[in-house]
Amino acid sequence: MPLPKRIVSRKDEITSDFMKEVEIHMLDILEGRATHMYRIKHFAERLFIHPTHLSNTIYLTTGKSPCDFLVARLMEYTYKLLQDPAIPIAEVSERLTFDEPTNFTKFFKQNAGITPRMYRKQLGLMKQAA
């Protein structure tokens, strides 16, 4: 039995609203207006729905969890910030609302496969080779 159109459109609306909220929050972080990273429950509150409903809806619509989208956006911004050698890694960590630089390093290594310092070193090697 197919889902009624009203349910399908609400699912897409929630997903779209979530994506917009992620972008707004990431910009707030980069511009220093946010002091902590939102969790799924914060996004759900902003959308006036239950966190489980948000997670299930995002997964049904995209095949990915809401956290996957947050991590992807955070990594995009991390790569951009790390490309500027004038910004110390500890400052990148602070800008991205990590409590400790070591937590940032663990997060980056888990998602990029290398440490932020190694990433910068690779960028330096690529610039020298070019």
N, CA, C and O atoms as a Tinker XYZ file with bonds, in Angstrom:
   520  protein
     1  N      0.839000   -1.175000    0.000000    73     2
     2  CA     0.000000    0.000000    0.000000    64     1     3
     3  C      0.893000    1.250000    0.000000    63     2     4     5
     4  O      1.687000    1.417000    0.926000    81     3
     5  N      0.793000    2.121000   -0.991000    73     3     6
     6  CA     1.629000    3.328000   -1.063000    64     5     7
     7  C      1.228000    4.339000    0.019000    63     6     8     9
     8  O      0.092000    4.364000    0.491000    81     7
     9  N      2.199000    5.163000    0.386000    73     7    10
    10  CA     1.949000    6.215000    1.380000    64     9    11
    11  C      1.125000    7.341000    0.767000    63    10    12    13
    12  O      1.312000    7.679000   -0.402000    81    11
    13  N      0.219000    7.924000    1.541000    73    11    14
    14  CA    -0.535000    9.077000    1.028000    64    13    15
    15  C      0.411000   10.237000    0.704000    63    14    16    17
    16  O      1.446000   10.395000    1.352000    81    15
    17  N      0.054000   11.047000   -0.297000    73    15    18
    18  CA     0.916000   12.146000   -0.728000    64    17    19
    19  C      1.223000   13.124000    0.393000    63    18    20    21
    20  O      2.320000   13.679000    0.450000    81    19
    21  N      0.260000   13.341000    1.287000    73    19    22
    22  CA     0.461000   14.280000    2.377000    64    21    23
    23  C      1.620000   13.830000    3.274000    63    22    24    25
    24  O      2.418000   14.655000    3.717000    81    23
    25  N      1.710000   12.541000    3.538000    73    23    26
    26  CA     2.794000   12.011000    4.371000    64    25    27
    27  C      4.121000   12.125000    3.642000    63    26    28    29
    28  O      5.125000   12.506000    4.244000    81    27
    29  N      4.143000   11.809000    2.386000    73    27    30
    30  CA     5.368000   11.898000    1.595000    64    29    31
    31  C      5.857000   13.337000    1.557000    63    30    32    33
    32  O      7.053000   13.582000    1.720000    81    31
    33  N      4.969000   14.283000    1.347000    73    31    34
    34  CA     5.405000   15.674000    1.262000    64    33    35
    35  C      5.888000   16.180000    2.619000    63    34    36    37
    36  O      6.817000   16.987000    2.665000    81    35
    37  N      5.296000   15.738000    3.717000    73    35    38
    38  CA     5.748000   16.162000    5.045000    64    37    39
    39  C      7.153000   15.633000    5.313000    63    38    40    41
    40  O      7.980000   16.325000    5.907000    81    39
    41  N      7.416000   14.419000    4.880000    73    39    42
    42  CA     8.740000   13.818000    5.033000    64    41    43
    43  C      9.789000   14.661000    4.305000    63    42    44    45
    44  O     10.864000   14.926000    4.844000    81    43
    45  N      9.474000   15.075000    3.092000    73    43    46
    46  CA    10.397000   15.911000    2.321000    64    45    47
    47  C     10.550000   17.295000    2.942000    63    46    48    49
    48  O     11.634000   17.877000    2.928000    81    47
    49  N      9.462000   17.809000    3.483000    73    47    50
    50  CA     9.498000   19.119000    4.138000    64    49    51
    51  C     10.417000   19.080000    5.367000    63    50    52    53
    52  O     11.216000   19.994000    5.570000    81    51
    53  N     10.307000   18.040000    6.173000    73    51    54
    54  CA    11.162000   17.892000    7.354000    64    53    55
    55  C     12.620000   17.801000    6.937000    63    54    56    57
    56  O     13.482000   18.434000    7.546000    81    55
    57  N     12.898000   17.027000    5.915000    73    55    58
    58  CA    14.273000   16.870000    5.438000    64    57    59
    59  C     14.828000   18.195000    4.945000    63    58    60    61
    60  O     15.953000   18.564000    5.284000    81    59
    61  N     14.060000   18.903000    4.159000    73    59    62
    62  CA    14.484000   20.199000    3.654000    64    61    63
    63  C     14.729000   21.193000    4.789000    63    62    64    65
    64  O     15.730000   21.909000    4.790000    81    63
    65  N     13.820000   21.232000    5.741000    73    63    66
    66  CA    13.969000   22.144000    6.882000    64    65    67
    67  C     15.195000   21.783000    7.717000    63    66    68    69
    68  O     15.897000   22.665000    8.212000    81    67
    69  N     15.447000   20.492000    7.872000    73    67    70
    70  CA    16.625000   20.054000    8.614000    64    69    71
    71  C     17.901000   20.530000    7.918000    63    70    72    73
    72  O     18.811000   21.048000    8.566000    81    71
    73  N     17.962000   20.351000    6.603000    73    71    74
    74  CA    19.146000   20.765000    5.845000    64    73    75
    75  C     19.376000   22.274000    5.974000    63    74    76    77
    76  O     20.514000   22.722000    6.110000    81    75
    77  N     18.307000   23.043000    5.932000    73    75    78
    78  CA    18.429000   24.498000    6.104000    64    77    79
    79  C     18.956000   24.838000    7.487000    63    78    80    81
    80  O     19.816000   25.707000    7.633000    81    79
    81  N     18.445000   24.159000    8.498000    73    79    82
    82  CA    18.888000   24.406000    9.877000    64    81    83
    83  C     20.362000   24.030000   10.060000    63    82    84    85
    84  O     21.088000   24.702000   10.792000    81    83
    85  N     20.794000   22.972000    9.405000    73    83    86
    86  CA    22.205000   22.577000    9.471000    64    85    87
    87  C     23.067000   23.690000    8.886000    63    86    88    89
    88  O     24.078000   24.066000    9.479000    81    87
    89  N     22.679000   24.215000    7.735000    73    87    90
    90  CA    23.456000   25.290000    7.102000    64    89    91
    91  C     23.504000   26.533000    7.985000    63    90    92    93
    92  O     24.562000   27.140000    8.150000    81    91
    93  N     22.371000   26.907000    8.545000    73    91    94
    94  CA    22.320000   28.083000    9.419000    64    93    95
    95  C     23.231000   27.877000   10.626000    63    94    96    97
    96  O     23.992000   28.769000   11.002000    81    95
    97  N     23.145000   26.706000   11.222000    73    95    98
    98  CA    23.957000   26.436000   12.410000    64    97    99
    99  C     25.448000   26.429000   12.071000    63    98   100   101
   100  O     26.255000   26.960000   12.833000    81    99
   101  N     25.814000   25.845000   10.958000    73    99   102
   102  CA    27.229000   25.813000   10.577000    64   101   103
   103  C     27.762000   27.224000   10.320000    63   102   104   105
   104  O     28.888000   27.542000   10.702000    81   103
   105  N     26.969000   28.052000    9.686000    73   103   106
   106  CA    27.387000   29.442000    9.482000    64   105   107
   107  C     27.514000   30.174000   10.810000    63   106   108   109
   108  O     28.437000   30.968000   10.994000    81   107
   109  N     26.597000   29.915000   11.735000    73   107   110
   110  CA    26.686000   30.509000   13.071000    64   109   111
   111  C     27.982000   30.097000   13.769000    63   110   112   113
   112  O     28.616000   30.908000   14.445000    81   111
   113  N     28.364000   28.852000   13.604000    73   111   114
   114  CA    29.612000   28.372000   14.208000    64   113   115
   115  C     30.803000   29.091000   13.588000    63   114   116   117
   116  O     31.662000   29.610000   14.300000    81   115
   117  N     30.848000   29.118000   12.269000    73   115   118
   118  CA    31.988000   29.742000   11.600000    64   117   119
   119  C     32.109000   31.231000   11.905000    63   118   120   121
   120  O     33.216000   31.762000   11.983000    81   119
   121  N     30.994000   31.892000   12.074000    73   119   122
   122  CA    31.014000   33.328000   12.326000    64   121   123
   123  C     31.034000   33.658000   13.815000    63   122   124   125
   124  O     30.932000   34.823000   14.199000    81   123
   125  N     31.166000   32.623000   14.655000    73   123   126
   126  CA    31.310000   32.838000   16.083000    64   125   127
   127  C     30.027000   33.140000   16.838000    63   126   128   129
   128  O     30.085000   33.550000   17.998000    81   127
   129  N     28.885000   32.951000   16.222000    73   127   130
   130  CA    27.612000   33.218000   16.900000    64   129   131
   131  C     27.124000   32.026000   17.716000    63   130   132   133
   132  O     26.221000   32.176000   18.539000    81   131
   133  N     27.702000   30.848000   17.505000    73   131   134
   134  CA    27.325000   29.647000   18.249000    64   133   135
   135  C     28.515000   29.199000   19.087000    63   134   136   137
   136  O     29.655000   29.220000   18.624000    81   135
   137  N     28.245000   28.800000   20.301000    73   135   138
   138  CA    29.322000   28.384000   21.200000    64   137   139
   139  C     29.406000   26.874000   21.364000    63   138   140   141
   140  O     30.351000   26.363000   21.964000    81   139
   141  N     28.417000   26.160000   20.831000    73   139   142
   142  CA    28.438000   24.704000   20.912000    64   141   143
   143  C     27.767000   24.109000   19.680000    63   142   144   145
   144  O     26.957000   24.748000   19.009000    81   143
   145  N     28.135000   22.870000   19.412000    73   143   146
   146  CA    27.560000   22.153000   18.282000    64   145   147
   147  C     26.199000   21.608000   18.684000    63   146   148   149
   148  O     26.052000   20.986000   19.736000    81   147
   149  N     25.209000   21.846000   17.839000    73   147   150
   150  CA    23.881000   21.293000   18.095000    64   149   151
   151  C     23.910000   19.775000   18.003000    63   150   152   153
   152  O     24.678000   19.195000   17.236000    81   151
   153  N     23.082000   19.166000   18.780000    73   151   154
   154  CA    22.831000   17.731000   18.688000    64   153   155
   155  C     21.500000   17.562000   17.951000    63   154   156   157
   156  O     20.804000   18.538000   17.673000    81   155
   157  N     21.167000   16.335000   17.646000    73   155   158
   158  CA    19.927000   16.058000   16.917000    64   157   159
   159  C     18.723000   16.600000   17.689000    63   158   160   161
   160  O     17.778000   17.114000   17.090000    81   159
   161  N     18.759000   16.484000   19.005000    73   159   162
   162  CA    17.626000   16.975000   19.791000    64   161   163
   163  C     17.426000   18.481000   19.621000    63   162   164   165
   164  O     16.293000   18.959000   19.672000    81   163
   165  N     18.512000   19.236000   19.419000    73   163   166
   166  CA    18.386000   20.679000   19.207000    64   165   167
   167  C     17.714000   20.988000   17.869000    63   166   168   169
   168  O     16.861000   21.870000   17.777000    81   167
   169  N     18.113000   20.246000   16.839000    73   167   170
   170  CA    17.477000   20.444000   15.532000    64   169   171
   171  C     16.007000   20.060000   15.594000    63   170   172   173
   172  O     15.152000   20.737000   15.022000    81   171
   173  N     15.721000   18.969000   16.291000    73   171   174
   174  CA    14.325000   18.524000   16.429000    64   173   175
   175  C     13.496000   19.587000   17.150000    63   174   176   177
   176  O     12.361000   19.859000   16.759000    81   175
   177  N     14.054000   20.184000   18.192000    73   175   178
   178  CA    13.341000   21.252000   18.902000    64   177   179
   179  C     13.035000   22.418000   17.968000    63   178   180   181
   180  O     11.938000   22.977000   18.001000    81   179
   181  N     14.001000   22.779000   17.143000    73   179   182
   182  CA    13.802000   23.902000   16.213000    64   181   183
   183  C     12.735000   23.580000   15.167000    63   182   184   185
   184  O     12.072000   24.478000   14.647000    81   183
   185  N     12.578000   22.288000   14.863000    73   183   186
   186  CA    11.577000   21.867000   13.882000    64   185   187
   187  C     10.269000   21.426000   14.541000    63   186   188   189
   188  O      9.324000   21.037000   13.854000    81   187
   189  N     10.216000   21.486000   15.859000    73   187   190
   190  CA     9.020000   21.125000   16.629000    64   189   191
   191  C      8.582000   19.680000   16.411000    63   190   192   193
   192  O      7.394000   19.382000   16.284000    81   191
   193  N      9.574000   18.791000   16.372000    73   191   194
   194  CA     9.271000   17.363000   16.257000    64   193   195
   195  C     10.150000   16.592000   17.239000    63   194   196   197
   196  O     11.097000   17.143000   17.800000    81   195
   197  N      9.835000   15.336000   17.440000    73   195   198
   198  CA    10.605000   14.482000   18.342000    64   197   199
   199  C     11.919000   14.085000   17.660000    63   198   200   201
   200  O     11.935000   13.846000   16.452000    81   199
   201  N     13.027000   14.011000   18.422000    73   199   202
   202  CA    14.318000   13.631000   17.821000    64   201   203
   203  C     14.287000   12.292000   17.078000    63   202   204   205
   204  O     14.912000   12.151000   16.026000    81   203
   205  N     13.571000   11.324000   17.618000    73   203   206
   206  CA    13.481000   10.025000   16.939000    64   205   207
   207  C     12.755000   10.154000   15.610000    63   206   208   209
   208  O     13.142000    9.535000   14.618000    81   207
   209  N     11.703000   10.959000   15.595000    73   207   210
   210  CA    10.969000   11.184000   14.348000    64   209   211
   211  C     11.867000   11.875000   13.318000    63   210   212   213
   212  O     11.852000   11.528000   12.137000    81   211
   213  N     12.644000   12.848000   13.777000    73   211   214
   214  CA    13.574000   13.530000   12.869000    64   213   215
   215  C     14.582000   12.536000   12.299000    63   214   216   217
   216  O     14.791000   12.483000   11.087000    81   215
   217  N     15.199000   11.758000   13.166000    73   215   218
   218  CA    16.200000   10.783000   12.704000    64   217   219
   219  C     15.609000    9.785000   11.727000    63   218   220   221
   220  O     16.196000    9.508000   10.681000    81   219
   221  N     14.446000    9.244000   12.066000    73   219   222
   222  CA    13.800000    8.272000   11.180000    64   221   223
   223  C     13.423000    8.886000    9.842000    63   222   224   225
   224  O     13.598000    8.263000    8.795000    81   223
   225  N     12.909000   10.102000    9.876000    73   223   226
   226  CA    12.490000   10.770000    8.640000    64   225   227
   227  C     13.684000   11.054000    7.740000    63   226   228   229
   228  O     13.628000   10.801000    6.537000    81   227
   229  N     14.755000   11.574000    8.310000    73   227   230
   230  CA    15.958000   11.859000    7.512000    64   229   231
   231  C     16.499000   10.570000    6.912000    63   230   232   233
   232  O     16.886000   10.540000    5.744000    81   231
   233  N     16.526000    9.508000    7.705000    73   231   234
   234  CA    17.031000    8.242000    7.195000    64   233   235
   235  C     16.141000    7.696000    6.077000    63   234   236   237
   236  O     16.649000    7.215000    5.064000    81   235
   237  N     14.829000    7.765000    6.250000    73   235   238
   238  CA    13.911000    7.281000    5.212000    64   237   239
   239  C     14.036000    8.077000    3.919000    63   238   240   241
   240  O     13.933000    7.522000    2.825000    81   239
   241  N     14.256000    9.372000    4.053000    73   239   242
   242  CA    14.324000   10.242000    2.881000    64   241   243
   243  C     15.658000   10.133000    2.155000    63   242   244   245
   244  O     15.697000   10.146000    0.925000    81   243
   245  N     16.758000   10.025000    2.912000    73   243   246
   246  CA    18.082000   10.121000    2.304000    64   245   247
   247  C     18.905000    8.841000    2.361000    63   246   248   249
   248  O     19.855000    8.673000    1.596000    81   247
   249  N     18.539000    7.942000    3.267000    73   247   250
   250  CA    19.345000    6.744000    3.454000    64   249   251
   251  C     20.539000    6.988000    4.368000    63   250   252   253
   252  O     21.370000    6.100000    4.558000    81   251
   253  N     20.625000    8.188000    4.933000    73   251   254
   254  CA    21.715000    8.547000    5.849000    64   253   255
   255  C     21.123000    9.085000    7.140000    63   254   256   257
   256  O     19.982000    9.547000    7.177000    81   255
   257  N     21.914000    9.016000    8.186000    73   255   258
   258  CA    21.456000    9.566000    9.463000    64   257   259
   259  C     21.691000   11.078000    9.477000    63   258   260   261
   260  O     22.519000   11.577000    8.714000    81   259
   261  N     20.982000   11.807000   10.328000    73   259   262
   262  CA    21.228000   13.249000   10.440000    64   261   263
   263  C     22.678000   13.552000   10.817000    63   262   264   265
   264  O     23.247000   14.547000   10.368000    81   263
   265  N     23.266000   12.694000   11.639000    73   263   266
   266  CA    24.665000   12.899000   12.041000    64   265   267
   267  C     25.607000   12.857000   10.842000    63   266   268   269
   268  O     26.606000   13.575000   10.811000    81   267
   269  N     25.294000   12.025000    9.864000    73   267   270
   270  CA    26.128000   11.953000    8.659000    64   269   271
   271  C     26.199000   13.313000    7.969000    63   270   272   273
   272  O     27.258000   13.710000    7.484000    81   271
   273  N     25.089000   14.019000    7.924000    73   271   274
   274  CA    25.057000   15.331000    7.283000    64   273   275
   275  C     25.823000   16.365000    8.106000    63   274   276   277
   276  O     26.520000   17.216000    7.555000    81   275
   277  N     25.687000   16.284000    9.423000    73   275   278
   278  CA    26.420000   17.211000   10.288000    64   277   279
   279  C     27.928000   16.997000   10.161000    63   278   280   281
   280  O     28.690000   17.956000   10.037000    81   279
   281  N     28.341000   15.760000   10.191000    73   279   282
   282  CA    29.765000   15.444000   10.079000    64   281   283
   283  C     30.301000   15.893000    8.713000    63   282   284   285
   284  O     31.389000   16.462000    8.632000    81   283
   285  N     29.552000   15.640000    7.659000    73   283   286
   286  CA    30.005000   16.031000    6.316000    64   285   287
   287  C     30.203000   17.538000    6.214000    63   286   288   289
   288  O     31.217000   17.996000    5.687000    81   287
   289  N     29.246000   18.310000    6.710000    73   287   290
   290  CA    29.365000   19.772000    6.655000    64   289   291
   291  C     30.512000   20.251000    7.532000    63   290   292   293
   292  O     31.264000   21.145000    7.143000    81   291
   293  N     30.645000   19.661000    8.707000    73   291   294
   294  CA    31.719000   20.048000    9.610000    64   293   295
   295  C     33.083000   19.745000    8.988000    63   294   296   297
   296  O     34.021000   20.532000    9.120000    81   295
   297  N     33.186000   18.622000    8.323000    73   295   298
   298  CA    34.452000   18.279000    7.664000    64   297   299
   299  C     34.760000   19.231000    6.509000    63   298   300   301
   300  O     35.920000   19.583000    6.299000    81   299
   301  N     33.752000   19.648000    5.764000    73   299   302
   302  CA    33.981000   20.625000    4.688000    64   301   303
   303  C     34.593000   21.899000    5.243000    63   302   304   305
   304  O     35.573000   22.414000    4.704000    81   303
   305  N     34.009000   22.403000    6.323000    73   303   306
   306  CA    34.522000   23.626000    6.936000    64   305   307
   307  C     35.905000   23.395000    7.549000    63   306   308   309
   308  O     36.761000   24.279000    7.513000    81   307
   309  N     36.114000   22.221000    8.104000    73   307   310
   310  CA    37.410000   21.895000    8.697000    64   309   311
   311  C     38.498000   21.917000    7.637000    63   310   312   313
   312  O     39.565000   22.490000    7.858000    81   311
   313  N     38.243000   21.300000    6.490000    73   311   314
   314  CA    39.227000   21.300000    5.412000    64   313   315
   315  C     39.561000   22.730000    4.983000    63   314   316   317
   316  O     40.727000   23.061000    4.766000    81   315
   317  N     38.543000   23.567000    4.863000    73   315   318
   318  CA    38.777000   24.960000    4.455000    64   317   319
   319  C     39.638000   25.698000    5.470000    63   318   320   321
   320  O     40.577000   26.403000    5.100000    81   319
   321  N     39.315000   25.533000    6.754000    73   319   322
   322  CA    40.080000   26.229000    7.789000    64   321   323
   323  C     41.510000   25.717000    7.873000    63   322   324   325
   324  O     42.434000   26.501000    8.089000    81   323
   325  N     41.703000   24.423000    7.707000    73   323   326
   326  CA    43.050000   23.857000    7.802000    64   325   327
   327  C     43.928000   24.243000    6.615000    63   326   328   329
   328  O     45.152000   24.134000    6.693000    81   327
   329  N     43.327000   24.685000    5.534000    73   327   330
   330  CA    44.117000   25.102000    4.375000    64   329   331
   331  C     44.833000   26.428000    4.604000    63   330   332   333
   332  O     45.739000   26.786000    3.852000    81   331
   333  N     44.429000   27.151000    5.637000    73   331   334
   334  CA    45.090000   28.417000    5.982000    64   333   335
   335  C     46.129000   28.137000    7.063000    63   334   336   337
   336  O     45.769000   27.951000    8.226000    81   335
   337  N     47.414000   28.105000    6.702000    73   335   338
   338  CA    48.450000   27.768000    7.687000    64   337   339
   339  C     48.599000   28.824000    8.784000    63   338   340   341
   340  O     49.235000   28.560000    9.805000    81   339
   341  N     48.033000   29.998000    8.593000    73   339   342
   342  CA    48.116000   31.052000    9.602000    64   341   343
   343  C     47.195000   30.774000   10.797000    63   342   344   345
   344  O     47.359000   31.372000   11.860000    81   343
   345  N     46.236000   29.872000   10.621000    73   343   346
   346  CA    45.316000   29.533000   11.713000    64   345   347
   347  C     45.849000   28.281000   12.410000    63   346   348   349
   348  O     45.887000   27.210000   11.804000    81   347
   349  N     46.258000   28.400000   13.672000    73   347   350
   350  CA    46.731000   27.209000   14.399000    64   349   351
   351  C     45.626000   26.154000   14.527000    63   350   352   353
   352  O     44.440000   26.481000   14.561000    81   351
   353  N     46.033000   24.908000   14.596000    73   351   354
   354  CA    45.072000   23.815000   14.706000    64   353   355
   355  C     44.207000   23.982000   15.951000    63   354   356   357
   356  O     43.012000   23.689000   15.919000    81   355
   357  N     44.794000   24.444000   17.036000    73   355   358
   358  CA    44.015000   24.665000   18.266000    64   357   359
   359  C     42.926000   25.711000   18.037000    63   358   360   361
   360  O     41.836000   25.604000   18.599000    81   359
   361  N     43.213000   26.715000   17.222000    73   359   362
   362  CA    42.194000   27.733000   16.924000    64   361   363
   363  C     41.099000   27.168000   16.023000    63   362   364   365
   364  O     39.927000   27.505000   16.190000    81   363
   365  N     41.463000   26.323000   15.080000    73   363   366
   366  CA    40.458000   25.656000   14.238000    64   365   367
   367  C     39.533000   24.846000   15.138000    63   366   368   369
   368  O     38.312000   24.878000   14.984000    81   367
   369  N     40.124000   24.127000   16.068000    73   367   370
   370  CA    39.349000   23.337000   17.024000    64   369   371
   371  C     38.387000   24.217000   17.808000    63   370   372   373
   372  O     37.214000   23.876000   17.965000    81   371
   373  N     38.871000   25.330000   18.291000    73   371   374
   374  CA    38.037000   26.246000   19.072000    64   373   375
   375  C     36.921000   26.853000   18.225000    63   374   376   377
   376  O     35.778000   26.944000   18.675000    81   375
   377  N     37.245000   27.263000   17.016000    73   375   378
   378  CA    36.223000   27.839000   16.123000    64   377   379
   379  C     35.099000   26.863000   15.833000    63   378   380   381
   380  O     33.944000   27.258000   15.672000    81   379
   381  N     35.445000   25.592000   15.769000    73   379   382
   382  CA    34.455000   24.566000   15.452000    64   381   383
   383  C     33.792000   23.994000   16.702000    63   382   384   385
   384  O     33.132000   22.956000   16.640000    81   383
   385  N     33.969000   24.668000   17.829000    73   383   386
   386  CA    33.326000   24.402000   19.114000    64   385   387
   387  C     33.762000   23.105000   19.797000    63   386   388   389
   388  O     33.005000   22.549000   20.593000    81   387
   389  N     34.948000   22.622000   19.505000    73   387   390
   390  CA    35.459000   21.454000   20.217000    64   389   391
   391  C     36.007000   21.913000   21.566000    63   390   392   393
   392  O     36.645000   22.961000   21.662000    81   391
   393  N     35.750000   21.117000   22.608000    73   391   394
   394  CA    36.204000   21.465000   23.955000    64   393   395
   395  C     37.728000   21.469000   24.053000    63   394   396   397
   396  O     38.328000   22.356000   24.661000    81   395
   397  N     38.324000   20.477000   23.452000    73   395   398
   398  CA    39.771000   20.292000   23.525000    64   397   399
   399  C     40.324000   20.011000   22.130000    63   398   400   401
   400  O     39.666000   19.350000   21.327000    81   399
   401  N     41.523000   20.505000   21.834000    73   399   402
   402  CA    42.132000   20.176000   20.544000    64   401   403
   403  C     42.300000   18.678000   20.328000    63   402   404   405
   404  O     42.256000   18.207000   19.191000    81   403
   405  N     42.492000   17.923000   21.411000    73   403   406
   406  CA    42.643000   16.466000   21.245000    64   405   407
   407  C     41.346000   15.833000   20.744000    63   406   408   409
   408  O     41.378000   14.891000   19.952000    81   407
   409  N     40.198000   16.354000   21.209000    73   407   410
   410  CA    38.907000   15.841000   20.712000    64   409   411
   411  C     38.750000   16.162000   19.229000    63   410   412   413
   412  O     38.237000   15.348000   18.462000    81   411
   413  N     39.192000   17.344000   18.835000    73   411   414
   414  CA    39.140000   17.730000   17.420000    64   413   415
   415  C     40.020000   16.797000   16.591000    63   414   416   417
   416  O     39.615000   16.325000   15.528000    81   415
   417  N     41.220000   16.541000   17.087000    73   415   418
   418  CA    42.141000   15.661000   16.357000    64   417   419
   419  C     41.549000   14.271000   16.192000    63   418   420   421
   420  O     41.648000   13.681000   15.116000    81   419
   421  N     40.931000   13.738000   17.249000    73   419   422
   422  CA    40.293000   12.418000   17.168000    64   421   423
   423  C     39.157000   12.429000   16.142000    63   422   424   425
   424  O     39.035000   11.516000   15.326000    81   423
   425  N     38.323000   13.486000   16.198000    73   423   426
   426  CA    37.218000   13.616000   15.246000    64   425   427
   427  C     37.747000   13.662000   13.817000    63   426   428   429
   428  O     37.245000   12.957000   12.941000    81   427
   429  N     38.749000   14.482000   13.585000    73   427   430
   430  CA    39.289000   14.634000   12.237000    64   429   431
   431  C     39.892000   13.320000   11.749000    63   430   432   433
   432  O     39.639000   12.903000   10.619000    81   431
   433  N     40.678000   12.675000   12.585000    73   431   434
   434  CA    41.319000   11.423000   12.178000    64   433   435
   435  C     40.288000   10.333000   11.893000    63   434   436   437
   436  O     40.450000    9.544000   10.962000    81   435
   437  N     39.232000   10.296000   12.699000    73   435   438
   438  CA    38.177000    9.297000   12.490000    64   437   439
   439  C     37.497000    9.506000   11.133000    63   438   440   441
   440  O     37.100000    8.539000   10.484000    81   439
   441  N     37.363000   10.759000   10.708000    73   439   442
   442  CA    36.630000   11.047000    9.482000    64   441   443
   443  C     37.507000   11.250000    8.251000    63   442   444   445
   444  O     37.049000   11.052000    7.126000    81   443
   445  N     38.754000   11.639000    8.452000    73   443   446
   446  CA    39.647000   11.868000    7.310000    64   445   447
   447  C     40.705000   10.784000    7.168000    63   446   448   449
   448  O     41.313000   10.636000    6.108000    81   447
   449  N     40.925000   10.023000    8.241000    73   447   450
   450  CA    41.931000    8.960000    8.184000    64   449   451
   451  C     43.328000    9.424000    8.541000    63   450   452   453
   452  O     44.241000    8.607000    8.663000    81   451
   453  N     43.508000   10.725000    8.710000    73   451   454
   454  CA    44.795000   11.286000    9.109000    64   453   455
   455  C     44.545000   12.413000   10.113000    63   454   456   457
   456  O     43.418000   12.886000   10.260000    81   455
   457  N     45.596000   12.831000   10.793000    73   455   458
   458  CA    45.457000   13.919000   11.758000    64   457   459
   459  C     45.448000   15.264000   11.024000    63   458   460   461
   460  O     45.872000   15.346000    9.871000    81   459
   461  N     44.968000   16.310000   11.687000    73   459   462
   462  CA    44.998000   17.640000   11.053000    64   461   463
   463  C     46.419000   18.070000   10.671000    63   462   464   465
   464  O     46.629000   18.677000    9.621000    81   463
   465  N     47.380000   17.755000   11.520000    73   463   466
   466  CA    48.778000   18.113000   11.226000    64   465   467
   467  C     49.270000   17.390000    9.971000    63   466   468   469
   468  O     49.946000   17.984000    9.130000    81   467
   469  N     48.923000   16.098000    9.850000    73   467   470
   470  CA    49.319000   15.332000    8.661000    64   469   471
   471  C     48.637000   15.897000    7.414000    63   470   472   473
   472  O     49.243000   15.962000    6.344000    81   471
   473  N     47.372000   16.305000    7.558000    73   471   474
   474  CA    46.644000   16.900000    6.436000    64   473   475
   475  C     47.361000   18.162000    5.962000    63   474   476   477
   476  O     47.562000   18.358000    4.764000    81   475
   477  N     47.740000   19.007000    6.904000    73   475   478
   478  CA    48.466000   20.233000    6.540000    64   477   479
   479  C     49.809000   19.905000    5.899000    63   478   480   481
   480  O     50.231000   20.567000    4.951000    81   479
   481  N     50.475000   18.883000    6.420000    73   479   482
   482  CA    51.753000   18.488000    5.847000    64   481   483
   483  C     51.578000   18.022000    4.403000    63   482   484   485
   484  O     52.383000   18.353000    3.533000    81   483
   485  N     50.517000   17.249000    4.159000    73   483   486
   486  CA    50.239000   16.793000    2.789000    64   485   487
   487  C     49.936000   17.973000    1.876000    63   486   488   489
   488  O     50.363000   17.987000    0.722000    81   487
   489  N     49.212000   18.952000    2.375000    73   487   490
   490  CA    48.934000   20.146000    1.573000    64   489   491
   491  C     50.221000   20.857000    1.219000    63   490   492   493
   492  O     50.385000   21.327000    0.094000    81   491
   493  N     51.136000   20.939000    2.170000    73   491   494
   494  CA    52.420000   21.580000    1.921000    64   493   495
   495  C     53.210000   20.830000    0.877000    63   494   496   497
   496  O     53.849000   21.439000    0.019000    81   495
   497  N     53.172000   19.490000    0.944000    73   495   498
   498  CA    53.891000   18.685000   -0.039000    64   497   499
   499  C     53.289000   18.843000   -1.424000    63   498   500   501
   500  O     54.011000   18.882000   -2.420000    81   499
   501  N     51.959000   18.933000   -1.488000    73   499   502
   502  CA    51.303000   19.097000   -2.787000    64   501   503
   503  C     51.637000   20.455000   -3.378000    63   502   504   505
   504  O     51.821000   20.568000   -4.590000    81   503
   505  N     51.719000   21.490000   -2.547000    73   503   506
   506  CA    52.049000   22.828000   -3.042000    64   505   507
   507  C     53.481000   22.890000   -3.561000    63   506   508   509
   508  O     53.760000   23.569000   -4.550000    81   507
   509  N     54.402000   22.167000   -2.879000    73   507   510
   510  CA    55.786000   22.149000   -3.325000    64   509   511
   511  C     55.928000   21.423000   -4.652000    63   510   512   513
   512  O     56.726000   21.823000   -5.500000    81   511
   513  N     55.147000   20.344000   -4.838000    73   511   514
   514  CA    55.239000   19.559000   -6.066000    64   513   515
   515  C     54.635000   20.289000   -7.257000    63   514   516   517
   516  O     55.010000   20.024000   -8.400000    81   515
   517  N     53.707000   21.201000   -7.005000    73   515   518
   518  CA    53.020000   21.907000   -8.103000    64   517   519
   519  C     53.855000   22.989000   -8.724000    63   518   520
   520  O     53.405000   23.659000   -9.653000    81   519
